[in-house]
Amino acid sequence: MKNLLFSAALLFLSMFSFSQTTIGMIDLRENDSGGTPIHLDAVKTVSGIVTASNEYGSNGAGYLQDSQAGVAV
């Protein structure tokens, strides 16, 4: 029973230590002085509204938008 409680407590605490914070889409578009995206090949979490999903066919890009910028995914 102690092991079960310990495992449950560990799982509960890990939700807070590994939770992802969202960044604005405008931050995703930031480049260095050479024009290379700063967040290239990095996994980021964004929050926004899907503004186009299947207007360009089932294999087309989808678009997300927040209050500052938008990105194609």
PDB file of N, CA, C, O and CB in Angstrom:
ATOM      1  N   MET A   1       0.823  -1.192   0.000  1.00  0.00           N
ATOM      2  CA  MET A   1       0.000   0.000   0.000  1.00  0.00           C
ATOM      3  C   MET A   1       0.873   1.263   0.000  1.00  0.00           C
ATOM      4  O   MET A   1       0.550   2.257  -0.651  1.00  0.00           O
ATOM      5  CB  MET A   1      -0.940  -0.006   1.212  1.00  0.00           C
ATOM      6  N   LYS A   2       1.991   1.200   0.749  1.00  0.00           N
ATOM      7  CA  LYS A   2       2.895   2.355   0.775  1.00  0.00           C
ATOM      8  C   LYS A   2       3.472   2.626  -0.610  1.00  0.00           C
ATOM      9  O   LYS A   2       3.592   3.775  -1.035  1.00  0.00           O
ATOM     10  CB  LYS A   2       4.033   2.126   1.783  1.00  0.00           C
ATOM     11  N   ASN A   3       3.829   1.539  -1.312  1.00  0.00           N
ATOM     12  CA  ASN A   3       4.377   1.704  -2.661  1.00  0.00           C
ATOM     13  C   ASN A   3       3.357   2.322  -3.609  1.00  0.00           C
ATOM     14  O   ASN A   3       3.710   3.140  -4.458  1.00  0.00           O
ATOM     15  CB  ASN A   3       4.846   0.358  -3.210  1.00  0.00           C
ATOM     16  N   LEU A   4       2.108   1.937  -3.468  1.00  0.00           N
ATOM     17  CA  LEU A   4       1.059   2.480  -4.317  1.00  0.00           C
ATOM     18  C   LEU A   4       0.866   3.980  -4.046  1.00  0.00           C
ATOM     19  O   LEU A   4       0.745   4.770  -4.982  1.00  0.00           O
ATOM     20  CB  LEU A   4      -0.260   1.717  -4.092  1.00  0.00           C
ATOM     21  N   LEU A   5       0.837   4.361  -2.787  1.00  0.00           N
ATOM     22  CA  LEU A   5       0.696   5.771  -2.432  1.00  0.00           C
ATOM     23  C   LEU A   5       1.902   6.580  -2.898  1.00  0.00           C
ATOM     24  O   LEU A   5       1.755   7.698  -3.390  1.00  0.00           O
ATOM     25  CB  LEU A   5       0.513   5.924  -0.921  1.00  0.00           C
ATOM     26  N   PHE A   6       3.087   6.012  -2.741  1.00  0.00           N
ATOM     27  CA  PHE A   6       4.296   6.693  -3.182  1.00  0.00           C
ATOM     28  C   PHE A   6       4.288   6.879  -4.698  1.00  0.00           C
ATOM     29  O   PHE A   6       4.642   7.946  -5.200  1.00  0.00           O
ATOM     30  CB  PHE A   6       5.542   5.909  -2.746  1.00  0.00           C
ATOM     31  N   SER A   7       3.883   5.834  -5.426  1.00  0.00           N
ATOM     32  CA  SER A   7       3.819   5.927  -6.885  1.00  0.00           C
ATOM     33  C   SER A   7       2.789   6.956  -7.330  1.00  0.00           C
ATOM     34  O   SER A   7       3.029   7.703  -8.279  1.00  0.00           O
ATOM     35  CB  SER A   7       3.488   4.565  -7.490  1.00  0.00           C
ATOM     36  N   ALA A   8       1.660   7.000  -6.662  1.00  0.00           N
ATOM     37  CA  ALA A   8       0.625   7.977  -7.007  1.00  0.00           C
ATOM     38  C   ALA A   8       1.116   9.393  -6.728  1.00  0.00           C
ATOM     39  O   ALA A   8       0.878  10.298  -7.528  1.00  0.00           O
ATOM     40  CB  ALA A   8      -0.673   7.697  -6.221  1.00  0.00           C
ATOM     41  N   ALA A   9       1.791   9.593  -5.614  1.00  0.00           N
ATOM     42  CA  ALA A   9       2.324  10.916  -5.292  1.00  0.00           C
ATOM     43  C   ALA A   9       3.389  11.332  -6.299  1.00  0.00           C
ATOM     44  O   ALA A   9       3.433  12.494  -6.703  1.00  0.00           O
ATOM     45  CB  ALA A   9       2.904  10.930  -3.874  1.00  0.00           C
ATOM     46  N   LEU A  10       4.237  10.411  -6.704  1.00  0.00           N
ATOM     47  CA  LEU A  10       5.266  10.701  -7.691  1.00  0.00           C
ATOM     48  C   LEU A  10       4.650  11.070  -9.041  1.00  0.00           C
ATOM     49  O   LEU A  10       5.109  12.001  -9.702  1.00  0.00           O
ATOM     50  CB  LEU A  10       6.199   9.502  -7.846  1.00  0.00           C
ATOM     51  N   LEU A  11       3.627  10.350  -9.441  1.00  0.00           N
ATOM     52  CA  LEU A  11       2.949  10.646 -10.696  1.00  0.00           C
ATOM     53  C   LEU A  11       2.292  12.021 -10.632  1.00  0.00           C
ATOM     54  O   LEU A  11       2.360  12.787 -11.594  1.00  0.00           O
ATOM     55  CB  LEU A  11       1.902   9.566 -11.012  1.00  0.00           C
ATOM     56  N   PHE A  12       1.662  12.335  -9.516  1.00  0.00           N
ATOM     57  CA  PHE A  12       1.012  13.633  -9.346  1.00  0.00           C
ATOM     58  C   PHE A  12       2.023  14.764  -9.413  1.00  0.00           C
ATOM     59  O   PHE A  12       1.765  15.775 -10.068  1.00  0.00           O
ATOM     60  CB  PHE A  12       0.259  13.684  -8.019  1.00  0.00           C
ATOM     61  N   LEU A  13       3.146  14.624  -8.766  1.00  0.00           N
ATOM     62  CA  LEU A  13       4.168  15.673  -8.781  1.00  0.00           C
ATOM     63  C   LEU A  13       4.842  15.795 -10.139  1.00  0.00           C
ATOM     64  O   LEU A  13       5.249  16.890 -10.527  1.00  0.00           O
ATOM     65  CB  LEU A  13       5.213  15.400  -7.717  1.00  0.00           C
ATOM     66  N   SER A  14       4.967  14.696 -10.867  1.00  0.00           N
ATOM     67  CA  SER A  14       5.616  14.759 -12.176  1.00  0.00           C
ATOM     68  C   SER A  14       4.781  15.541 -13.186  1.00  0.00           C
ATOM     69  O   SER A  14       5.323  16.075 -14.153  1.00  0.00           O
ATOM     70  CB  SER A  14       5.876  13.354 -12.701  1.00  0.00           C
ATOM     71  N   MET A  15       3.469  15.613 -12.970  1.00  0.00           N
ATOM     72  CA  MET A  15       2.626  16.392 -13.869  1.00  0.00           C
ATOM     73  C   MET A  15       3.022  17.861 -13.840  1.00  0.00           C
ATOM     74  O   MET A  15       2.931  18.550 -14.856  1.00  0.00           O
ATOM     75  CB  MET A  15       1.149  16.234 -13.494  1.00  0.00           C
ATOM     76  N   PHE A  16       3.460  18.343 -12.684  1.00  0.00           N
ATOM     77  CA  PHE A  16       3.835  19.741 -12.575  1.00  0.00           C
ATOM     78  C   PHE A  16       5.255  20.000 -13.053  1.00  0.00           C
ATOM     79  O   PHE A  16       5.531  21.065 -13.604  1.00  0.00           O
ATOM     80  CB  PHE A  16       3.686  20.200 -11.154  1.00  0.00           C
ATOM     81  N   SER A  17       6.140  19.072 -12.858  1.00  0.00           N
ATOM     82  CA  SER A  17       7.521  19.296 -13.249  1.00  0.00           C
ATOM     83  C   SER A  17       7.743  19.108 -14.746  1.00  0.00           C
ATOM     84  O   SER A  17       8.680  19.682 -15.301  1.00  0.00           O
ATOM     85  CB  SER A  17       8.424  18.370 -12.482  1.00  0.00           C
ATOM     86  N   PHE A  18       6.909  18.322 -15.407  1.00  0.00           N
ATOM     87  CA  PHE A  18       7.069  18.086 -16.833  1.00  0.00           C
ATOM     88  C   PHE A  18       6.008  18.778 -17.679  1.00  0.00           C
ATOM     89  O   PHE A  18       5.939  18.560 -18.889  1.00  0.00           O
ATOM     90  CB  PHE A  18       7.042  16.617 -17.105  1.00  0.00           C
ATOM     91  N   SER A  19       5.190  19.600 -17.059  1.00  0.00           N
ATOM     92  CA  SER A  19       4.157  20.272 -17.839  1.00  0.00           C
ATOM     93  C   SER A  19       4.804  21.306 -18.751  1.00  0.00           C
ATOM     94  O   SER A  19       5.814  21.918 -18.405  1.00  0.00           O
ATOM     95  CB  SER A  19       3.108  20.937 -16.914  1.00  0.00           C
ATOM     96  N   GLN A  20       4.212  21.484 -19.902  1.00  0.00           N
ATOM     97  CA  GLN A  20       4.769  22.401 -20.883  1.00  0.00           C
ATOM     98  C   GLN A  20       4.105  23.759 -20.752  1.00  0.00           C
ATOM     99  O   GLN A  20       2.912  23.859 -20.465  1.00  0.00           O
ATOM    100  CB  GLN A  20       4.598  21.851 -22.308  1.00  0.00           C
ATOM    101  N   THR A  21       4.878  24.778 -20.961  1.00  0.00           N
ATOM    102  CA  THR A  21       4.318  26.114 -21.000  1.00  0.00           C
ATOM    103  C   THR A  21       4.147  26.518 -22.460  1.00  0.00           C
ATOM    104  O   THR A  21       4.945  26.138 -23.316  1.00  0.00           O
ATOM    105  CB  THR A  21       5.219  27.126 -20.235  1.00  0.00           C
ATOM    106  N   THR A  22       3.126  27.271 -22.727  1.00  0.00           N
ATOM    107  CA  THR A  22       2.879  27.689 -24.098  1.00  0.00           C
ATOM    108  C   THR A  22       3.635  28.974 -24.394  1.00  0.00           C
ATOM    109  O   THR A  22       3.861  29.793 -23.503  1.00  0.00           O
ATOM    110  CB  THR A  22       1.375  27.878 -24.347  1.00  0.00           C
ATOM    111  N   ILE A  23       4.020  29.142 -25.643  1.00  0.00           N
ATOM    112  CA  ILE A  23       4.641  30.384 -26.081  1.00  0.00           C
ATOM    113  C   ILE A  23       3.776  30.976 -27.186  1.00  0.00           C
ATOM    114  O   ILE A  23       3.027  30.264 -27.853  1.00  0.00           O
ATOM    115  CB  ILE A  23       6.110  30.149 -26.573  1.00  0.00           C
ATOM    116  N   GLY A  24       3.888  32.267 -27.366  1.00  0.00           N
ATOM    117  CA  GLY A  24       3.128  32.935 -28.403  1.00  0.00           C
ATOM    118  C   GLY A  24       3.670  32.585 -29.780  1.00  0.00           C
ATOM    119  O   GLY A  24       4.858  32.307 -29.940  1.00  0.00           O
ATOM    120  N   MET A  25       2.805  32.602 -30.750  1.00  0.00           N
ATOM    121  CA  MET A  25       3.231  32.264 -32.107  1.00  0.00           C
ATOM    122  C   MET A  25       4.183  33.301 -32.680  1.00  0.00           C
ATOM    123  O   MET A  25       4.986  32.985 -33.558  1.00  0.00           O
ATOM    124  CB  MET A  25       2.024  32.122 -33.014  1.00  0.00           C
ATOM    125  N   ILE A  26       4.107  34.516 -32.204  1.00  0.00           N
ATOM    126  CA  ILE A  26       5.049  35.549 -32.655  1.00  0.00           C
ATOM    127  C   ILE A  26       6.473  35.165 -32.242  1.00  0.00           C
ATOM    128  O   ILE A  26       7.433  35.481 -32.945  1.00  0.00           O
ATOM    129  CB  ILE A  26       4.667  36.944 -32.066  1.00  0.00           C
ATOM    130  N   ASP A  27       6.606  34.482 -31.097  1.00  0.00           N
ATOM    131  CA  ASP A  27       7.928  34.047 -30.632  1.00  0.00           C
ATOM    132  C   ASP A  27       8.480  32.929 -31.504  1.00  0.00           C
ATOM    133  O   ASP A  27       9.697  32.802 -31.647  1.00  0.00           O
ATOM    134  CB  ASP A  27       7.856  33.585 -29.175  1.00  0.00           C
ATOM    135  N   LEU A  28       7.604  32.115 -32.088  1.00  0.00           N
ATOM    136  CA  LEU A  28       8.064  31.044 -32.990  1.00  0.00           C
ATOM    137  C   LEU A  28       8.703  31.598 -34.249  1.00  0.00           C
ATOM    138  O   LEU A  28       9.541  30.940 -34.867  1.00  0.00           O
ATOM    139  CB  LEU A  28       6.902  30.134 -33.370  1.00  0.00           C
ATOM    140  N   ARG A  29       8.315  32.797 -34.628  1.00  0.00           N
ATOM    141  CA  ARG A  29       8.786  33.381 -35.884  1.00  0.00           C
ATOM    142  C   ARG A  29      10.080  34.179 -35.724  1.00  0.00           C
ATOM    143  O   ARG A  29      10.542  34.798 -36.682  1.00  0.00           O
ATOM    144  CB  ARG A  29       7.715  34.272 -36.464  1.00  0.00           C
ATOM    145  N   GLU A  30      10.662  34.173 -34.543  1.00  0.00           N
ATOM    146  CA  GLU A  30      11.878  34.951 -34.273  1.00  0.00           C
ATOM    147  C   GLU A  30      13.098  34.308 -34.938  1.00  0.00           C
ATOM    148  O   GLU A  30      13.312  33.101 -34.828  1.00  0.00           O
ATOM    149  CB  GLU A  30      12.108  35.077 -32.752  1.00  0.00           C
ATOM    150  N   ASN A  31      13.887  35.121 -35.622  1.00  0.00           N
ATOM    151  CA  ASN A  31      15.100  34.655 -36.314  1.00  0.00           C
ATOM    152  C   ASN A  31      16.341  35.244 -35.669  1.00  0.00           C
ATOM    153  O   ASN A  31      16.275  36.280 -35.007  1.00  0.00           O
ATOM    154  CB  ASN A  31      15.055  35.028 -37.809  1.00  0.00           C
ATOM    155  N   ASP A  32      17.481  34.576 -35.865  1.00  0.00           N
ATOM    156  CA  ASP A  32      18.751  35.153 -35.423  1.00  0.00           C
ATOM    157  C   ASP A  32      19.235  36.147 -36.481  1.00  0.00           C
ATOM    158  O   ASP A  32      18.541  36.386 -37.469  1.00  0.00           O
ATOM    159  CB  ASP A  32      19.823  34.037 -35.172  1.00  0.00           C
ATOM    160  N   SER A  33      20.406  36.718 -36.281  1.00  0.00           N
ATOM    161  CA  SER A  33      20.913  37.745 -37.197  1.00  0.00           C
ATOM    162  C   SER A  33      21.174  37.204 -38.604  1.00  0.00           C
ATOM    163  O   SER A  33      21.223  37.980 -39.558  1.00  0.00           O
ATOM    164  CB  SER A  33      22.191  38.346 -36.640  1.00  0.00           C
ATOM    165  N   GLY A  34      21.342  35.889 -38.749  1.00  0.00           N
ATOM    166  CA  GLY A  34      21.557  35.286 -40.060  1.00  0.00           C
ATOM    167  C   GLY A  34      20.273  34.881 -40.763  1.00  0.00           C
ATOM    168  O   GLY A  34      20.313  34.379 -41.886  1.00  0.00           O
ATOM    169  N   GLY A  35      19.136  35.093 -40.116  1.00  0.00           N
ATOM    170  CA  GLY A  35      17.854  34.752 -40.713  1.00  0.00           C
ATOM    171  C   GLY A  35      17.364  33.356 -40.406  1.00  0.00           C
ATOM    172  O   GLY A  35      16.318  32.946 -40.909  1.00  0.00           O
ATOM    173  N   THR A  36      18.106  32.606 -39.579  1.00  0.00           N
ATOM    174  CA  THR A  36      17.699  31.252 -39.210  1.00  0.00           C
ATOM    175  C   THR A  36      16.742  31.314 -38.022  1.00  0.00           C
ATOM    176  O   THR A  36      17.015  32.021 -37.052  1.00  0.00           O
ATOM    177  CB  THR A  36      18.935  30.374 -38.873  1.00  0.00           C
ATOM    178  N   PRO A  37      15.627  30.588 -38.079  1.00  0.00           N
ATOM    179  CA  PRO A  37      14.708  30.581 -36.940  1.00  0.00           C
ATOM    180  C   PRO A  37      15.386  30.097 -35.661  1.00  0.00           C
ATOM    181  O   PRO A  37      16.090  29.087 -35.668  1.00  0.00           O
ATOM    182  CB  PRO A  37      13.502  29.704 -37.248  1.00  0.00           C
ATOM    183  N   ILE A  38      15.173  30.811 -34.583  1.00  0.00           N
ATOM    184  CA  ILE A  38      15.792  30.469 -33.303  1.00  0.00           C
ATOM    185  C   ILE A  38      15.286  29.124 -32.789  1.00  0.00           C
ATOM    186  O   ILE A  38      16.047  28.368 -32.186  1.00  0.00           O
ATOM    187  CB  ILE A  38      15.516  31.564 -32.267  1.00  0.00           C
ATOM    188  N   HIS A  39      14.024  28.823 -33.020  1.00  0.00           N
ATOM    189  CA  HIS A  39      13.418  27.601 -32.484  1.00  0.00           C
ATOM    190  C   HIS A  39      13.399  26.455 -33.494  1.00  0.00           C
ATOM    191  O   HIS A  39      12.609  25.520 -33.360  1.00  0.00           O
ATOM    192  CB  HIS A  39      12.007  27.889 -32.024  1.00  0.00           C
ATOM    193  N   LEU A  40      14.264  26.525 -34.500  1.00  0.00           N
ATOM    194  CA  LEU A  40      14.325  25.482 -35.515  1.00  0.00           C
ATOM    195  C   LEU A  40      14.644  24.134 -34.876  1.00  0.00           C
ATOM    196  O   LEU A  40      15.558  24.038 -34.056  1.00  0.00           O
ATOM    197  CB  LEU A  40      15.373  25.830 -36.583  1.00  0.00           C
ATOM    198  N   ASP A  41      13.908  23.104 -35.239  1.00  0.00           N
ATOM    199  CA  ASP A  41      14.081  21.727 -34.741  1.00  0.00           C
ATOM    200  C   ASP A  41      13.801  21.579 -33.256  1.00  0.00           C
ATOM    201  O   ASP A  41      14.240  20.604 -32.646  1.00  0.00           O
ATOM    202  CB  ASP A  41      15.479  21.255 -35.021  1.00  0.00           C
ATOM    203  N   ALA A  42      13.076  22.526 -32.654  1.00  0.00           N
ATOM    204  CA  ALA A  42      12.709  22.429 -31.248  1.00  0.00           C
ATOM    205  C   ALA A  42      11.206  22.166 -31.139  1.00  0.00           C
ATOM    206  O   ALA A  42      10.425  22.639 -31.965  1.00  0.00           O
ATOM    207  CB  ALA A  42      13.102  23.723 -30.479  1.00  0.00           C
ATOM    208  N   VAL A  43      10.816  21.423 -30.135  1.00  0.00           N
ATOM    209  CA  VAL A  43       9.408  21.146 -29.896  1.00  0.00           C
ATOM    210  C   VAL A  43       8.858  22.243 -28.990  1.00  0.00           C
ATOM    211  O   VAL A  43       9.381  22.476 -27.900  1.00  0.00           O
ATOM    212  CB  VAL A  43       9.204  19.727 -29.261  1.00  0.00           C
ATOM    213  N   LYS A  44       7.809  22.908 -29.440  1.00  0.00           N
ATOM    214  CA  LYS A  44       7.192  23.987 -28.669  1.00  0.00           C
ATOM    215  C   LYS A  44       5.695  23.750 -28.591  1.00  0.00           C
ATOM    216  O   LYS A  44       5.126  23.080 -29.452  1.00  0.00           O
ATOM    217  CB  LYS A  44       7.494  25.373 -29.299  1.00  0.00           C
ATOM    218  N   THR A  45       5.063  24.287 -27.581  1.00  0.00           N
ATOM    219  CA  THR A  45       3.620  24.194 -27.405  1.00  0.00           C
ATOM    220  C   THR A  45       3.015  25.575 -27.599  1.00  0.00           C
ATOM    221  O   THR A  45       3.431  26.543 -26.962  1.00  0.00           O
ATOM    222  CB  THR A  45       3.259  23.620 -26.007  1.00  0.00           C
ATOM    223  N   VAL A  46       2.026  25.658 -28.487  1.00  0.00           N
ATOM    224  CA  VAL A  46       1.331  26.911 -28.739  1.00  0.00           C
ATOM    225  C   VAL A  46      -0.156  26.709 -28.475  1.00  0.00           C
ATOM    226  O   VAL A  46      -0.645  25.581 -28.406  1.00  0.00           O
ATOM    227  CB  VAL A  46       1.578  27.408 -30.193  1.00  0.00           C
ATOM    228  N   SER A  47      -0.848  27.805 -28.332  1.00  0.00           N
ATOM    229  CA  SER A  47      -2.289  27.774 -28.137  1.00  0.00           C
ATOM    230  C   SER A  47      -2.907  28.782 -29.086  1.00  0.00           C
ATOM    231  O   SER A  47      -2.425  29.910 -29.191  1.00  0.00           O
ATOM    232  CB  SER A  47      -2.676  28.078 -26.655  1.00  0.00           C
ATOM    233  N   GLY A  48      -3.962  28.394 -29.773  1.00  0.00           N
ATOM    234  CA  GLY A  48      -4.588  29.312 -30.706  1.00  0.00           C
ATOM    235  C   GLY A  48      -5.861  28.740 -31.279  1.00  0.00           C
ATOM    236  O   GLY A  48      -6.412  27.765 -30.769  1.00  0.00           O
ATOM    237  N   ILE A  49      -6.319  29.358 -32.342  1.00  0.00           N
ATOM    238  CA  ILE A  49      -7.548  28.965 -33.013  1.00  0.00           C
ATOM    239  C   ILE A  49      -7.194  28.464 -34.408  1.00  0.00           C
ATOM    240  O   ILE A  49      -6.386  29.076 -35.107  1.00  0.00           O
ATOM    241  CB  ILE A  49      -8.561  30.150 -33.081  1.00  0.00           C
ATOM    242  N   VAL A  50      -7.798  27.354 -34.809  1.00  0.00           N
ATOM    243  CA  VAL A  50      -7.610  26.843 -36.160  1.00  0.00           C
ATOM    244  C   VAL A  50      -8.414  27.736 -37.094  1.00  0.00           C
ATOM    245  O   VAL A  50      -9.638  27.812 -36.993  1.00  0.00           O
ATOM    246  CB  VAL A  50      -8.049  25.336 -36.281  1.00  0.00           C
ATOM    247  N   THR A  51      -7.713  28.415 -38.011  1.00  0.00           N
ATOM    248  CA  THR A  51      -8.394  29.346 -38.907  1.00  0.00           C
ATOM    249  C   THR A  51      -8.626  28.769 -40.292  1.00  0.00           C
ATOM    250  O   THR A  51      -9.462  29.290 -41.029  1.00  0.00           O
ATOM    251  CB  THR A  51      -7.604  30.616 -39.021  1.00  0.00           C
ATOM    252  N   ALA A  52      -7.928  27.732 -40.668  1.00  0.00           N
ATOM    253  CA  ALA A  52      -8.150  27.031 -41.936  1.00  0.00           C
ATOM    254  C   ALA A  52      -7.683  25.598 -41.739  1.00  0.00           C
ATOM    255  O   ALA A  52      -6.585  25.357 -41.237  1.00  0.00           O
ATOM    256  CB  ALA A  52      -7.390  27.727 -43.138  1.00  0.00           C
ATOM    257  N   SER A  53      -8.511  24.660 -42.133  1.00  0.00           N
ATOM    258  CA  SER A  53      -8.101  23.273 -41.921  1.00  0.00           C
ATOM    259  C   SER A  53      -8.160  22.441 -43.192  1.00  0.00           C
ATOM    260  O   SER A  53      -7.210  21.714 -43.481  1.00  0.00           O
ATOM    261  CB  SER A  53      -8.967  22.638 -40.867  1.00  0.00           C
ATOM    262  N   ASN A  54      -9.235  22.521 -43.959  1.00  0.00           N
ATOM    263  CA  ASN A  54      -9.313  21.676 -45.145  1.00  0.00           C
ATOM    264  C   ASN A  54      -9.664  22.470 -46.403  1.00  0.00           C
ATOM    265  O   ASN A  54     -10.107  21.886 -47.391  1.00  0.00           O
ATOM    266  CB  ASN A  54     -10.334  20.582 -44.930  1.00  0.00           C
ATOM    267  N   GLU A  55      -9.477  23.754 -46.381  1.00  0.00           N
ATOM    268  CA  GLU A  55      -9.778  24.582 -47.546  1.00  0.00           C
ATOM    269  C   GLU A  55      -8.871  24.266 -48.732  1.00  0.00           C
ATOM    270  O   GLU A  55      -9.230  24.527 -49.880  1.00  0.00           O
ATOM    271  CB  GLU A  55      -9.652  26.046 -47.185  1.00  0.00           C
ATOM    272  N   TYR A  56      -7.705  23.708 -48.456  1.00  0.00           N
ATOM    273  CA  TYR A  56      -6.737  23.411 -49.510  1.00  0.00           C
ATOM    274  C   TYR A  56      -6.620  21.917 -49.745  1.00  0.00           C
ATOM    275  O   TYR A  56      -5.588  21.446 -50.223  1.00  0.00           O
ATOM    276  CB  TYR A  56      -5.374  23.989 -49.158  1.00  0.00           C
ATOM    277  N   GLY A  57      -7.668  21.161 -49.416  1.00  0.00           N
ATOM    278  CA  GLY A  57      -7.663  19.716 -49.601  1.00  0.00           C
ATOM    279  C   GLY A  57      -7.252  19.000 -48.333  1.00  0.00           C
ATOM    280  O   GLY A  57      -6.801  19.623 -47.372  1.00  0.00           O
ATOM    281  N   SER A  58      -7.406  17.709 -48.337  1.00  0.00           N
ATOM    282  CA  SER A  58      -7.115  16.934 -47.131  1.00  0.00           C
ATOM    283  C   SER A  58      -5.621  16.850 -46.831  1.00  0.00           C
ATOM    284  O   SER A  58      -5.242  16.548 -45.699  1.00  0.00           O
ATOM    285  CB  SER A  58      -7.681  15.541 -47.267  1.00  0.00           C
ATOM    286  N   ASN A  59      -4.773  17.107 -47.813  1.00  0.00           N
ATOM    287  CA  ASN A  59      -3.324  17.073 -47.584  1.00  0.00           C
ATOM    288  C   ASN A  59      -2.720  18.465 -47.479  1.00  0.00           C
ATOM    289  O   ASN A  59      -1.499  18.604 -47.407  1.00  0.00           O
ATOM    290  CB  ASN A  59      -2.641  16.310 -48.698  1.00  0.00           C
ATOM    291  N   GLY A  60      -3.550  19.491 -47.471  1.00  0.00           N
ATOM    292  CA  GLY A  60      -3.049  20.860 -47.397  1.00  0.00           C
ATOM    293  C   GLY A  60      -2.661  21.245 -45.979  1.00  0.00           C
ATOM    294  O   GLY A  60      -2.893  20.505 -45.023  1.00  0.00           O
ATOM    295  N   ALA A  61      -2.080  22.392 -45.876  1.00  0.00           N
ATOM    296  CA  ALA A  61      -1.640  22.885 -44.565  1.00  0.00           C
ATOM    297  C   ALA A  61      -2.837  23.301 -43.720  1.00  0.00           C
ATOM    298  O   ALA A  61      -3.882  23.684 -44.245  1.00  0.00           O
ATOM    299  CB  ALA A  61      -0.668  24.070 -44.727  1.00  0.00           C
ATOM    300  N   GLY A  62      -2.669  23.221 -42.421  1.00  0.00           N
ATOM    301  CA  GLY A  62      -3.623  23.784 -41.475  1.00  0.00           C
ATOM    302  C   GLY A  62      -2.996  25.036 -40.886  1.00  0.00           C
ATOM    303  O   GLY A  62      -1.771  25.163 -40.867  1.00  0.00           O
ATOM    304  N   TYR A  63      -3.806  25.950 -40.410  1.00  0.00           N
ATOM    305  CA  TYR A  63      -3.289  27.204 -39.876  1.00  0.00           C
ATOM    306  C   TYR A  63      -3.814  27.446 -38.473  1.00  0.00           C
ATOM    307  O   TYR A  63      -4.996  27.243 -38.195  1.00  0.00           O
ATOM    308  CB  TYR A  63      -3.660  28.372 -40.788  1.00  0.00           C
ATOM    309  N   LEU A  64      -2.930  27.879 -37.599  1.00  0.00           N
ATOM    310  CA  LEU A  64      -3.279  28.267 -36.238  1.00  0.00           C
ATOM    311  C   LEU A  64      -2.994  29.740 -36.081  1.00  0.00           C
ATOM    312  O   LEU A  64      -2.043  30.263 -36.663  1.00  0.00           O
ATOM    313  CB  LEU A  64      -2.498  27.433 -35.185  1.00  0.00           C
ATOM    314  N   GLN A  65      -3.815  30.414 -35.294  1.00  0.00           N
ATOM    315  CA  GLN A  65      -3.639  31.848 -35.107  1.00  0.00           C
ATOM    316  C   GLN A  65      -3.940  32.196 -33.661  1.00  0.00           C
ATOM    317  O   GLN A  65      -4.895  31.683 -33.078  1.00  0.00           O
ATOM    318  CB  GLN A  65      -4.545  32.657 -36.070  1.00  0.00           C
ATOM    319  N   ASP A  66      -3.117  33.076 -33.079  1.00  0.00           N
ATOM    320  CA  ASP A  66      -3.421  33.654 -31.779  1.00  0.00           C
ATOM    321  C   ASP A  66      -3.602  35.162 -31.978  1.00  0.00           C
ATOM    322  O   ASP A  66      -3.767  35.614 -33.112  1.00  0.00           O
ATOM    323  CB  ASP A  66      -2.285  33.340 -30.727  1.00  0.00           C
ATOM    324  N   SER A  67      -3.574  35.931 -30.918  1.00  0.00           N
ATOM    325  CA  SER A  67      -3.835  37.372 -31.037  1.00  0.00           C
ATOM    326  C   SER A  67      -2.701  38.146 -31.693  1.00  0.00           C
ATOM    327  O   SER A  67      -2.891  39.308 -32.051  1.00  0.00           O
ATOM    328  CB  SER A  67      -4.099  37.950 -29.681  1.00  0.00           C
ATOM    329  N   GLN A  68      -1.525  37.540 -31.862  1.00  0.00           N
ATOM    330  CA  GLN A  68      -0.383  38.255 -32.395  1.00  0.00           C
ATOM    331  C   GLN A  68       0.106  37.763 -33.752  1.00  0.00           C
ATOM    332  O   GLN A  68       0.635  38.551 -34.536  1.00  0.00           O
ATOM    333  CB  GLN A  68       0.721  38.177 -31.432  1.00  0.00           C
ATOM    334  N   ALA A  69      -0.059  36.485 -34.043  1.00  0.00           N
ATOM    335  CA  ALA A  69       0.517  35.917 -35.273  1.00  0.00           C
ATOM    336  C   ALA A  69      -0.185  34.617 -35.609  1.00  0.00           C
ATOM    337  O   ALA A  69      -1.059  34.155 -34.876  1.00  0.00           O
ATOM    338  CB  ALA A  69       2.044  35.681 -35.121  1.00  0.00           C
ATOM    339  N   GLY A  70       0.209  34.040 -36.721  1.00  0.00           N
ATOM    340  CA  GLY A  70      -0.313  32.749 -37.144  1.00  0.00           C
ATOM    341  C   GLY A  70       0.807  31.897 -37.724  1.00  0.00           C
ATOM    342  O   GLY A  70       1.844  32.411 -38.144  1.00  0.00           O
ATOM    343  N   VAL A  71       0.582  30.592 -37.741  1.00  0.00           N
ATOM    344  CA  VAL A  71       1.572  29.670 -38.297  1.00  0.00           C
ATOM    345  C   VAL A  71       0.860  28.583 -39.089  1.00  0.00           C
ATOM    346  O   VAL A  71      -0.272  28.219 -38.768  1.00  0.00           O
ATOM    347  CB  VAL A  71       2.446  29.046 -37.175  1.00  0.00           C
ATOM    348  N   ALA A  72       1.509  28.071 -40.111  1.00  0.00           N
ATOM    349  CA  ALA A  72       1.019  26.931 -40.863  1.00  0.00           C
ATOM    350  C   ALA A  72       1.602  25.666 -40.238  1.00  0.00           C
ATOM    351  O   ALA A  72       2.786  25.611 -39.906  1.00  0.00           O
ATOM    352  CB  ALA A  72       1.395  27.045 -42.376  1.00  0.00           C
ATOM    353  N   VAL A  73       0.765  24.670 -40.087  1.00  0.00           N
ATOM    354  CA  VAL A  73       1.223  23.401 -39.510  1.00  0.00           C
ATOM    355  C   VAL A  73       0.878  22.246 -40.417  1.00  0.00           C
ATOM    356  O   VAL A  73       1.184  21.097 -40.098  1.00  0.00           O
ATOM    357  CB  VAL A  73       0.610  23.177 -38.128  1.00  0.00           C
TER     358      VAL A  73
END
